[in-house]
Amino acid sequence: MVSLLKLAKITEQGVEFQSPHDNESTMLLTPEHSMSLQNSIGADIIMQLDDVVSSLTTGKRVEEAMYRSIRWLDRCINAHQKSDSQNLFAIIQGGLDINLRKKCVEEMILRDTPGYAIGGLSGGEEKDIFWRVVTLCTDLLPKNKPIYCMGIGYTEDLVVCSALGVDMYDCVFPTRTARFGNALTPKGSLNLKSVKFSKDFQPIEKDCDCVACKSYTRSYIHLQATKETVGCHLITLHNVAYQLRLMRNIRQAIIEDRFPLFVKQTFKDLFGNEEKYPVWAINALKSVNIDLLS
């Protein structure tokens, strides 16, 4: 609904998509059809159909989308056929408008879904506004249910949002950046298409147990990434493994009551010099009593 917005018409009934392959055929995606599709797939967590607008959109359209998302959630709940085995998450909308976000959270909590997602972010808004919307939502949402922030993938974003109270994420970033030859590591991204890796016989990341790191060198992946898609496939495997490990480490640090130290070490490894720390991240973490500069 965002990437194909030019081919979509959004009404109260649902979203009508025009085929990207011709100028004639259309498909109507309603809340009910969305539930039917997700019920047939059988995922543990399924999402309501929401009226999502770019985070940079302002005015009446943001309010319209927020209230429509609430109404569509009601339709999704009524159409959901497998509530005993599939967890339907509500999606909090409201753009960057604090009052709309508060109203949406209030309404979604009344529906008492198994979990809640924070939607409508990561669309180009300023990071200092982004984190304030995230923390507003996590402060208001129930503490005994999972909170999922949609479209979050950068290491620093995952760490900061976890500190603000988010539990889970999704993002195309680890796979999309792999297509350009970029491998994620605790010390930042490595562009393995660069010629400097042509004779580098280390794994992408020391001690990583993914298939790419256990079986191939940077040199081999460089060769493949510059000529064959298999190179990007290997980097994808590594990037997904890296992010899963990052989230496991975040969780373990919280359990062991050493999360602030973990955050500080992660930023030190990632950025090196404190002068390179993003100001928005410093402010966000300070709001939950983690001082990166102390």
C-alpha positions as CSV (number, residue, x, y, z in Angstrom):
1,M,0.0,0.0,0.0
2,V,3.0,2.3,0.2
3,S,5.3,1.0,-2.5
4,L,2.4,0.5,-4.9
5,L,0.5,3.5,-3.8
6,K,0.4,4.9,-7.4
7,L,-1.4,1.7,-8.4
8,A,-3.8,1.6,-5.5
9,K,-7.2,3.1,-4.6
10,I,-8.0,3.1,-0.9
11,T,-11.7,3.2,0.1
12,E,-13.7,2.1,3.1
13,Q,-14.2,-1.2,1.5
14,G,-10.5,-2.0,1.1
15,V,-7.6,-1.4,-1.2
16,E,-8.0,-1.9,-4.9
17,F,-4.7,-2.6,-6.6
18,Q,-4.1,-2.1,-10.3
19,S,-1.9,-4.8,-11.8
20,P,1.7,-3.6,-12.4
21,H,1.8,-5.8,-15.5
22,D,-1.2,-4.4,-17.4
23,N,-3.6,-1.5,-17.2
24,E,-6.8,-3.5,-16.9
25,S,-6.8,-6.2,-14.1
26,T,-7.4,-5.2,-10.5
27,M,-7.4,-6.9,-7.1
28,L,-9.4,-5.8,-4.1
29,L,-7.8,-6.5,-0.8
30,T,-10.3,-6.1,2.1
31,P,-9.8,-6.7,5.8
32,E,-11.8,-10.0,5.4
33,H,-9.7,-11.2,2.4
34,S,-6.5,-10.3,4.3
35,M,-7.6,-12.5,7.2
36,S,-8.5,-15.3,4.8
37,L,-5.1,-15.2,3.2
38,Q,-3.2,-15.1,6.5
39,N,-5.4,-17.9,8.0
40,S,-4.5,-20.1,5.0
41,I,-0.8,-19.3,5.4
42,G,-0.9,-20.3,9.1
43,A,1.6,-17.8,10.6
44,D,1.8,-17.6,14.4
45,I,1.5,-13.8,14.2
46,I,-0.8,-12.1,11.6
47,M,-1.4,-8.5,11.0
48,Q,-4.6,-6.5,10.6
49,L,-5.1,-4.7,7.3
50,D,-4.4,-1.0,8.1
51,D,-4.7,2.2,6.1
52,V,-1.0,3.1,6.1
53,V,0.2,6.5,4.9
54,S,3.8,7.8,4.7
55,S,5.2,9.2,7.9
56,L,5.8,12.5,6.1
57,T,2.0,12.8,5.3
58,T,0.2,15.5,7.3
59,G,-3.3,16.9,7.6
60,K,-6.7,15.2,7.4
61,R,-5.4,12.1,5.5
62,V,-3.5,11.0,8.6
63,E,-6.5,11.3,10.8
64,E,-8.7,9.5,8.2
65,A,-6.2,6.6,8.0
66,M,-6.0,6.2,11.8
67,Y,-9.7,6.0,12.3
68,R,-10.1,3.7,9.3
69,S,-7.4,1.4,10.7
70,I,-9.5,1.1,13.9
71,R,-12.6,0.2,11.9
72,W,-10.7,-2.3,9.7
73,L,-9.3,-3.9,12.9
74,D,-12.9,-4.6,14.0
75,R,-13.6,-6.2,10.6
76,C,-10.3,-8.3,10.9
77,I,-11.3,-9.5,14.3
78,N,-14.7,-10.6,13.1
79,A,-13.2,-12.4,10.0
80,H,-10.4,-14.1,11.9
81,Q,-11.1,-17.8,11.9
82,K,-8.1,-19.2,13.9
83,S,-7.8,-17.1,17.0
84,D,-6.9,-20.1,19.0
85,S,-3.7,-20.7,17.0
86,Q,-2.9,-17.4,15.2
87,N,-2.3,-14.1,17.1
88,L,-3.8,-11.1,15.4
89,F,-1.9,-7.9,16.1
90,A,-3.4,-4.4,15.9
91,I,-1.3,-1.7,14.2
92,I,-1.0,1.7,15.8
93,Q,-1.3,4.5,13.3
94,G,-1.5,8.3,13.6
95,G,1.6,9.5,11.8
96,L,3.8,11.9,13.8
97,D,0.7,13.5,15.5
98,I,1.0,12.8,19.2
99,N,-2.7,13.2,19.9
100,L,-3.7,10.8,17.0
101,R,-1.2,8.2,18.3
102,K,-2.6,8.5,21.8
103,K,-6.2,8.1,20.5
104,C,-5.2,5.1,18.3
105,V,-3.5,3.4,21.2
106,E,-6.5,4.0,23.4
107,E,-8.9,2.4,20.9
108,M,-6.7,-0.5,20.0
109,I,-6.2,-1.5,23.7
110,L,-10.0,-1.7,23.9
111,R,-9.9,-4.5,21.3
112,D,-7.5,-6.5,23.5
113,T,-5.5,-8.1,20.7
114,P,-2.7,-10.6,21.6
115,G,-0.1,-8.0,20.6
116,Y,0.4,-4.5,19.2
117,A,2.5,-3.1,16.3
118,I,3.7,0.4,15.9
119,G,3.2,1.2,12.2
120,G,3.7,4.2,9.9
121,L,7.3,5.0,10.8
122,S,10.7,4.6,9.1
123,G,9.4,6.6,6.1
124,G,12.0,9.4,6.1
125,E,10.9,11.2,9.3
126,E,13.6,12.8,11.5
127,K,15.0,10.3,13.9
128,D,14.5,12.7,16.9
129,I,10.8,12.6,16.1
130,F,10.8,8.8,15.3
131,W,12.0,7.8,18.8
132,R,9.6,10.1,20.6
133,V,6.7,8.4,18.8
134,V,8.0,5.0,19.6
135,T,8.4,5.8,23.3
136,L,5.0,7.4,23.4
137,C,3.4,4.2,22.2
138,T,5.5,1.8,24.4
139,D,4.6,3.9,27.4
140,L,0.9,3.6,26.8
141,L,0.6,0.1,25.5
142,P,0.1,-2.9,27.9
143,K,3.3,-4.2,29.4
144,N,2.2,-7.8,29.4
145,K,1.8,-8.1,25.6
146,P,4.5,-8.0,22.9
147,I,5.1,-4.8,21.1
148,Y,6.3,-4.9,17.5
149,C,7.9,-1.9,15.7
150,M,7.5,-2.3,11.9
151,G,10.2,-1.6,9.4
152,I,13.1,-1.3,11.9
153,G,16.5,-2.8,10.8
154,Y,19.6,-0.8,11.6
155,T,21.6,-2.0,14.5
156,E,21.4,1.3,16.4
157,D,17.6,1.4,15.9
158,L,17.1,-2.1,17.1
159,V,19.1,-1.4,20.3
160,V,17.5,1.9,21.0
161,C,13.9,0.8,20.4
162,S,14.5,-2.3,22.6
163,A,15.6,0.1,25.3
164,L,12.4,2.0,24.8
165,G,10.3,-1.1,25.3
166,V,9.9,-2.7,21.9
167,D,10.1,-6.5,21.7
168,M,10.2,-7.5,18.0
169,Y,10.9,-6.1,14.5
170,D,10.9,-6.7,10.8
171,C,12.7,-5.0,8.0
172,V,13.9,-5.6,4.4
173,F,17.2,-3.9,5.3
174,P,19.4,-7.0,6.0
175,T,18.4,-8.7,2.7
176,R,18.1,-5.5,0.6
177,T,21.6,-4.2,1.6
178,A,23.0,-7.7,0.9
179,R,22.0,-7.3,-2.7
180,F,24.4,-4.4,-2.9
181,G,27.2,-6.5,-1.3
182,N,26.9,-5.1,2.2
183,A,27.6,-7.4,5.1
184,L,26.6,-6.4,8.6
185,T,29.0,-6.8,11.5
186,P,29.3,-5.4,15.1
187,K,31.8,-2.9,13.8
188,G,29.6,-1.7,10.9
189,S,28.9,-2.6,7.3
190,L,31.5,-4.2,5.0
191,N,31.0,-3.6,1.2
192,L,32.3,-7.0,0.0
193,K,32.0,-5.8,-3.6
194,S,35.0,-3.6,-2.9
195,V,38.3,-4.8,-4.5
196,K,40.0,-4.5,-1.1
197,F,38.4,-7.8,-0.1
198,S,39.6,-9.7,-3.2
199,K,42.5,-11.2,-1.2
200,D,41.0,-11.1,2.3
201,F,40.8,-14.7,3.5
202,Q,39.0,-14.1,6.8
203,P,35.3,-14.9,7.3
204,I,32.9,-12.0,7.1
205,E,32.8,-12.0,10.9
206,K,35.0,-13.9,13.2
207,D,33.1,-16.4,15.5
208,C,29.9,-16.1,13.5
209,D,28.4,-19.6,13.0
210,C,26.3,-18.9,9.9
211,V,26.9,-20.9,6.7
212,A,28.6,-18.1,4.9
213,C,31.2,-17.5,7.7
214,K,31.8,-21.1,8.4
215,S,32.3,-22.1,4.8
216,Y,33.5,-19.1,2.8
217,T,36.1,-16.3,2.9
218,R,35.5,-12.6,2.2
219,S,37.6,-13.1,-0.9
220,Y,35.4,-15.8,-2.3
221,I,32.2,-13.9,-1.5
222,H,33.7,-10.8,-3.1
223,L,34.3,-12.8,-6.3
224,Q,30.8,-14.1,-6.3
225,A,29.1,-10.8,-5.3
226,T,30.7,-9.0,-8.2
227,K,29.7,-11.7,-10.8
228,E,27.0,-14.0,-9.5
229,T,23.8,-13.6,-7.3
230,V,25.0,-16.4,-5.1
231,G,27.4,-13.9,-3.4
232,C,24.5,-11.7,-2.4
233,H,22.6,-14.9,-1.2
234,L,25.6,-15.7,1.1
235,I,25.7,-12.2,2.5
236,T,21.9,-12.4,3.1
237,L,22.3,-15.5,5.2
238,H,25.0,-13.8,7.2
239,N,23.0,-10.6,7.7
240,V,19.9,-12.4,8.9
241,A,22.1,-14.5,11.3
242,Y,23.8,-11.3,12.5
243,Q,20.5,-9.7,13.4
244,L,19.1,-12.8,15.0
245,R,22.2,-13.0,17.2
246,L,21.9,-9.3,18.0
247,M,18.4,-9.8,19.3
248,R,19.4,-12.8,21.3
249,N,22.2,-10.8,22.9
250,I,19.8,-8.0,23.7
251,R,17.4,-10.4,25.3
252,Q,20.1,-12.1,27.3
253,A,21.6,-8.8,28.5
254,I,18.1,-7.8,29.8
255,I,17.7,-11.1,31.6
256,E,21.1,-10.8,33.2
257,D,20.5,-7.2,34.2
258,R,23.4,-5.8,32.3
259,F,21.6,-4.1,29.4
260,P,23.0,-0.6,29.9
261,L,26.5,-1.9,29.7
262,F,25.5,-3.9,26.6
263,V,24.2,-0.8,24.9
264,K,27.3,1.2,25.6
265,Q,29.6,-1.6,24.3
266,T,27.4,-2.0,21.2
267,F,27.6,1.7,20.3
268,K,31.4,1.8,21.0
269,D,31.9,-1.2,18.7
270,L,29.7,0.2,16.0
271,F,30.7,3.9,15.9
272,G,34.1,3.9,17.7
273,N,34.5,7.5,18.7
274,E,31.8,9.0,20.9
275,E,31.7,12.0,18.6
276,K,30.2,9.8,15.9
277,Y,27.3,8.7,18.1
278,P,23.9,9.9,16.6
279,V,22.5,12.7,18.7
280,W,19.0,11.3,18.5
281,A,20.2,8.0,19.9
282,I,22.0,9.7,22.8
283,N,18.8,11.6,23.6
284,A,16.5,8.6,23.3
285,L,18.7,6.4,25.6
286,K,19.0,9.2,28.1
287,S,15.2,9.2,28.4
288,V,15.4,5.7,29.8
289,N,18.4,6.4,32.0
290,I,21.2,5.1,29.8
291,D,23.9,7.7,29.4
292,L,26.1,6.8,26.4
293,L,28.6,9.5,27.2
294,S,29.2,8.7,30.9
